[in-house]
Amino acid sequence: MPLELYKPQGPRRTKEATVTIQKDKTFSLNRSAWEAIGEPQHVHLLFDPDERLVVIRPAEETSLAAMNVKKYVDRYFRISASGFINHYAIPYDPSRRYHVETTVTDDGLQISFNLTEQPDWISQNQT
């Protein structure tokens, strides 16, 4: 009988900064991504519709556009993004994970990922 190689279905852990668009319409930042933008409690979500680029920047709590960052288990941080995802028609089911780029702009630190690029991982569970 030939041997079969087991391939885990879930995403492999990585220390590289990543953001996962979850099928419950949240953004899940791993610890590296959250630390890359200074461990904020609030963020701004920005989108370039021509480039299909998602940008996440730290924000002051008093900003009217600030989104809360909630710790989700030890190494993940979640942002409820259903309005953002719906407004820009961002695919969310199945879940997909993207590597992010960290940059410093005049507005400070930010992470970004491009929806036109191949995700690092795509869930096989669709609703």
Secondary structure by P-SEA (a helix, b strand, c coil): cbbbbbbbcccccccccccccccccbbbbcaaaaaaaccccbbbbbbcccccbbbbbbbccccccbbbbbbccccbbbbbcaaaaaaaccccccbbbbbbbbbbcccccbbbbbccccccccccccc
